[in-house]
Amino acid sequence: MKSTQLACLTLGFTFWLCQHGVAIAAPLQADCEATAVDKSEKIVCQIRAKSGRSLTDVAVSQVDGSPLAARLRPFNWVTDPVAYYFLVQTSGVSRGQMRRMGQFLQRTASPIGERIVGIGTADGALVEKAPLGTYRHTLDRIARSLTRSMPGEDDSVLMSSIDEAIEKVSKKSADRKAVIVLSDAAPPDRGVNEDEIVRRARNNNISLYFISFGEDEKVPSGTLKRIGNQTSGGTFDVSNLSDSELLEFASSLLSMHESGFVAKIDASGLPQTYQLVATGELEGHGQVESESVELERLTEDGWMIKSQQFLADHYVTILAALGLGAGALLILASLPSLSGVFAKVPAFPMPGQSGAGALPSPEGDRPAETQILFRPEVDGANSAALAWLELIGSDAPRVPLRSGSLKIGRSKENDIRLSDQSVHRRHAILQLSSEGTYSIHDLGTRNGVIVNGARCSQQELSDGDIIELGETKLRFVKR
């Protein structure tokens, strides 16, 4: 068991995925912020894989599929500032847990490069042992003292102290920020508002990492798992690791947060409100994408950019209007010579007439029926199907669903393609969880995703569910 866990850590997988099978809905994380200087508006996106795995072919686009010109460079903690605040539970734990927490801090709380580090402890109250920006030798002394400290006897206020830790980190100027919580597997969480913690962390682009030093086979509580997974961080159970394995994991944790790329984008031409999504090729996982990030414009484009954007958005209509105008001029110019032409045109047959002059049947002009096309080369193509999609009202074979995530839409780039104009080019994603259940996620489309008559942004699917994408209806069939 330990060798399996250590292999996962070495490869950069998140530990809770290995031990508890918790699925990552969006393995790619994108945090974007817009800044305006002298009427020039730029967007900076921090893009990374949550697992820390190698990421290539990164791109940023609008949710509707419009690509954006982005300047990409690898994130580098030597030159890019990162802020870490360590929050340590110091009551309600054992001497052994305190010792291991101190060892963990000695390995991770090192302000090398552009890392800004601080430490706080939570006993009966939050006590800031070292504010963010403290020098290395002071941090090391505090970490060493924790390995020898006696746990407090007051009720722990760890969970209620997270808000204050978020507030401290949010005030620091750093490209990436995180609060790393060292605790027992189930610290007291009565009265803690999970939704508020998640909201504040997301609003400030702060990742929350929970390191669980459980004893007696205790696994991390549901509260730790939920908050960690919803804030671009994670929950890691280190209770079964030896001291040497714990230090190896501590060394790899920060590299997860400091992986990936930085993308810089010119906001010119973007609408007042827009949504961005990052895509990339993830080692061992194939093509992945982030959840959408919604931003508001800080400046207005000049008249020249607005004119260019108008032409780009309406060039087909403009060309059609010019073509109609030119055609009308040609017709007007040829009017004097049309009388002789009309005299030679034979009359069309009446309905029911037969013969060479009969009108052709409109059968060939009818739009083709909706088809569901499947790319067999997607991951897991040779494995047994776990579920199927059926096109309602068609005799076409049903499409098998296997492991991984499947993109659905009208574009040829999708894994499952629907030849229906009411379906968006990139419409939805089917995601398989570690428990074997499928869920469908809307990609911010105008027509939306409807399951059993109700519109939803995401929905877990059950056998027999009816999925509507535009005018196309699909039936989800579970094995």
N, C-alpha and C positions, 0 to 999 in steps of 0.2 A: 504493500500500500504506500509506504513512504517513498519508494523508488518511483512509483507512478506519479505521486504528487511532485516530487522534485523534478522529474522530467518535464512536467507541465510548466513549472516555474521557470526552468531553464529556457524553454521555448518561448516564454512570454505569455502563455495562456493565463487568464485570470483563474485564481485558485478555486473560487467557488464554482466555476464551470466544471472543473475536474472532480470535485468532491461531492457536489450537490446537484449538478446537472441543471443549474439555473440558466435559461436561455438568454442570449443578448439580442433584443429586438433589433437594434441597429448597431452592429459591431464597429461602424465608423462614426467617430465623433467630430462634429464641426461646431466651433464657437466663433461667431462673427460679430465684429463691432465696426460701426461707421464713424469716421472722424472728418471734420471739415476745417480746412485752413485756407484763408483767402479765397473763398468761393470754390475751392477745389475739394471735392469730397472723395475720400478713399475708403475702401472696405478692407479690413484685415481679418482673415479667417485662420484660426488655429485648427489644423486638421490632423487627427491621429487615430490609430486603431486602438480600441479599448484594451485589447489583449497585448498591445505592444509589438505585435508581429510586423514583419516587413510590408510596406505599402508602396505600390508603384502605380504609374499611369493615373495620377490624381488629376481631377478636373472639377471645376465649379460651374454650375449652370443655374438658371432659374427653374422653378418647379415645372413650368410649362415646357421645358426642354430647350429653351434658348441658351446656347453656350455663352460663356463670358471669357474674355481675355484676361487670364490671371498670371501674374509673375510668381512662380513657385520656388521655394528654397527649403532645404531640410532644416528642421528646428534644431538649435544648438544651445545647450544650457551654458556653454562657455561664454556666449555673447548675448543670449536672450534671457532676460530676467524672469525668474520663477519664484513665487512666494509659497512657502510651506509653513503651516502652523500645526504643531503636534499637540493634541489634547489627550491627557493621560488620566485614566480613572485610578484614583489612589485610595478609595475606600470601597469596601465590599469585595475586596480581592485578597488573595493569599500572598505570603512572602515570596513563594515561587513565581507567581504571576508578576509581581513587582520586579523581581530580578530579571525575568525575561523581557519585560517591557523596557527596562533600562538598557539591556543588551541591544535590543532593537534600535533604540534611540542613538546609542553610540555609533551604530553603523549608518543610520540614515540622516540624523540631524547634523549634517556637515555642510556649512555654507561655502562650498567650493564653486568656482566660476561665478555666475551671476545669481546663484541661489540665495534667497533671503529666508532665514529660518527663525522661528520662534517656538517657545514651549509654554504650555499652561497645564496645570493639574486641577482635577475636579474631585474635591473631597466634600466637605459640607458647603463649600463655595468654590468658585473658580479663582485660582491664584495664578497670576502670570509670573512664571519663573524666569522667562527670558522673552522680552518683546521682540517682534520681528526686526531683523537686522543685527541681532546680537553676534559678537565675535565667536569664532569656532572654539577657542579654549574654554570660554564660559559655558557654552552649550555642552561640551564634552564633560565638564565638571558636574553639571546638573544631571546629565544622563548617568554618570557613574554613581552619584549620590542616590539616585532612585533605585539602583540595584541593591542598595543596603538599607533602604527606608522601610519602616514599619507601616503597614496599611492603616489608614484612618478608620475610626469607628463610627463617624457620622454617616447619615444616609447620603449616598452618592447623588450629585447633581450633574452628572456627566451629560446626559441627553439634553437637559435644559440649558446647558452651557454652550451648546453648539452654535446657537444664534449669536452669542457674543464673539465666539471664535470667527464666524463668518464675517461679522462686522469688522473685526481687526484686519482680516485679510483683504476685504473689499477696499480698504483705504490705501492699500499699497499699489504703487505703479509697477505692474508686472504683466508679462504676456500670458502666463499661465499661473493659475492659483489653485491651491488645494488645502483642505483641512484633513489631517490624518488622525483618526481617533483610535487610541489603544485602550482596549477595555476587556472586561469579562464577556462571556458569550451572550449574556442577557442582562445588561445593566438596567436598573429601574427606569421605566419610561412612562410612568403614569403622569397624565396631564400634558404630555409632549404632543405638540401639533405637527404630525409628520408632513402634512401638505404645506404648512408654512415654512418648515425647514427646507423642503425641496424647492419651493417657490423662490425663497431668498437666495439659495445657492445657485439656481439657474439664472436668476436675474443678474447676478454678479459674476457669471461664468466661473463658478468655483466648484471643483470636483470634491466630493466627500468620499474618503476611503476609510473603511472600518476594519481594523485588524483585531480579530477575536482570539484572545488567549484563554479559551475555555478550559475547564478541568472536569474530570469525571465524565468524559464522553459527551459533554454539552456542546451542542452545535449553535451557531449564531442565531439570534432571535429573528423572527419575521420582520421586526421593526428595522434592525440593522440591514437586512437583505434588501428590503424595499427602498429605503432611503439611498443606500449605496448604488443600487442599480438604476435609480431614476435621476442621479446627479452626475452622470458621466464618470463616476468613480467605480466603486465595487466593495464587496464584503469578502474578506479573506480569513479563513479559519486556519490558524497556525498551531493549534493545540497539539497536534500529533507530530510536529516537526522536532527533530533533535536540535540542540543548540547550534551546531554547525549548519544544519539545513535552514534554521531560522535566519542566521546571518546571511546566507546565500540568497534567501528570499528577500531580505531587507535591501540587499544590493540591487536586486532586479526590480523592486517596486517603483522607484523613481524613474527608471528607464521606460516603464510603461507610460508614465505621464509625460515624459519628455521625448516621445517618439514622433514620427510623422513630419508634417510640412507646415510652412507658413505661406499663405496665399494673399497677395495684394491685388486688389481689383479697383479699377476706376468706376465710380458710380454713375458717370455721365450716361444719359439715355435710359436709366432705369426709372420705372414709375414711382409714384409717391409712396406706395406700399408694395413691397416685393418679397418673394420667398426664394431663398437659395438652398441648394442641395449639393453636397460634395460626393463624388464617386471615386472609386479607385480599385485597383487589383490587390487583394489581400492574400498574402502567402497562405496556401493551404485552404483558402475559403472562396476563391474566385472573385467575381465582380461584386462589390458591395457598395452601399450608399448610406449616407447619414440621414437622420431625420431632418425635415425642412426647418430652416431658420428664417423667421419673419423679421424684417427691418423696415424702418421708416426713413425716407430721405431727409437729410438735414439742410440741403440747399436746393435751389431751383436751377435747371439748366437754362443757358442762354438761348436766344431765338434761333441761332444757327444750328445748335444741337437739336432743338425741338423740331426744326424744319427737316433735318436729316432723319430724325426718328419717325416723323410723319410719313415721309417718302418711303422709308423702309417698311413701315407697317401697312401702307396702303398702295404699294407699287402695282399690285395686280389690278386693283380697281382703277388706278390712274391710267394704266396701259389699256384697259378695256374701254375706258371713256374716250381716250385718244383714238383707239381703233374705230369705235362707233362714229366719232366725229368725222374721221377721214372717210369712212364708208358712206356717210350721209352726203358729204361733199361730192363724192364720185357719182352717187345716184342722181343728185341734182344736176350735175354736169351732163349726164347722159339722158335726161328726160326727153329732149327733142327726138331722139332716135328710138324710143321705146314702143311707139304705137305699132310699128311694123313687126316688132318681136312678138307682142301680145297676140297679134292676129294669127300667128303661126303656132301658138301653143295649143295642143289638143285638150279637150275638156276631160277632167277627171271622171272616172266612172262613179255612178251612184252606189250607195251601199248595197251589197248583194250581187253586184255585177261581177262577172268573171272575165277572163281573157288577159291578154298581154298587158293591157293598160290598167289592171287592178292594182290597188295600193298594196305595198308589202305588209305582212303581219308585223305588229309591234312587238312580237314575242322576243326578238333579238335585242330590243332596246330596254328591256326590263333590267333593273339593277340586279347584280348577282346576289344570291342568298348569302347570309352571314356564314363565314367559315371559321373554324377554330384550328389554328395551325400550331404545331408543337415542335420545339427544337430538341431532337433526341440526344444531342451532344451535351446537355446540361449535366451537372454533377449527379452521380448516382444513377446514370441511365441504365446500367445493367442490374441494379438491385430491384427487389420486389416492390411493387407499388403499395403505398400506404393508404391512398385514397384516389378518387377520380373526380374529374369535372366532366359533366355532360351538357351539351348544347341543347336546350329545350326546344322542341319543335323541329329537330333535325335527326336524320338517321346516321349522322357522322359518328365514327367510333369515339368513345369517351377517351379523355386524355389522362394518362396515369400520373400521379403525383408522388414524388420520392423525396429524398432528403434535401436540405438547403432551402433557399428562398427563390421564388419564381416570380419574375416580372411579367405583368399582363398589360397589354395595350395594343394599339393599332400599328405601332412602328415595327419594322423588321428586327430591331435590336432586342425585342422582348423575347422571353422564353416561351410564352404562350401568346400568340398573336390572334387578334379578332379583327376580321375584315369588315368592320362596321364603322361608318363615318361618325356615328354618335359616340363611339368609344375614343377616348383621348389617346394620343400617341404613347404617353406613359401614364397609365391609369391607376394601377394598383399593384400591390405585392402580396403574394401568398407566402407566409412564414411558418416554418415547422419548428415547434418547440421541442425541448429535450424530453418532454413527457409524451411526445407523439401526437400532439394536437396541432391543428392548423388554424391560423388566423389570417384575416385579410385586412390590409391597410390601404386607405385611400391616399394617393399622392397629391392631395390638395387640388383635385380637379373640380371643374365647374359642374359637370353632370353628377359627380359624386359616386359613392358606392352604396347600394341599397341591399340589405339582407332581410329577407322575409318581410318586405314592405316598409322597413324602417331605414332611413339614411344614417350612416355611421362613419366615423373616421377610422375606427378599427373594431374588429369583431371576431371573437373565437367562433369557429365553425363546427356545427354538428351535422350528423348524417341527415341528408334530405333538405338542408338549407338551400333556399333559392337566392341566388346572387344576381343583381341587376347592375350591369355596367352600360349606361346609356340605354339603348333599346334592346341590348342583348341580354338574354336570361340564361343563366347557368345553374345546374344543380350540383351541389357538393355531395359526393357519395363516399361514406367511410367504409373501410374494409371490414 
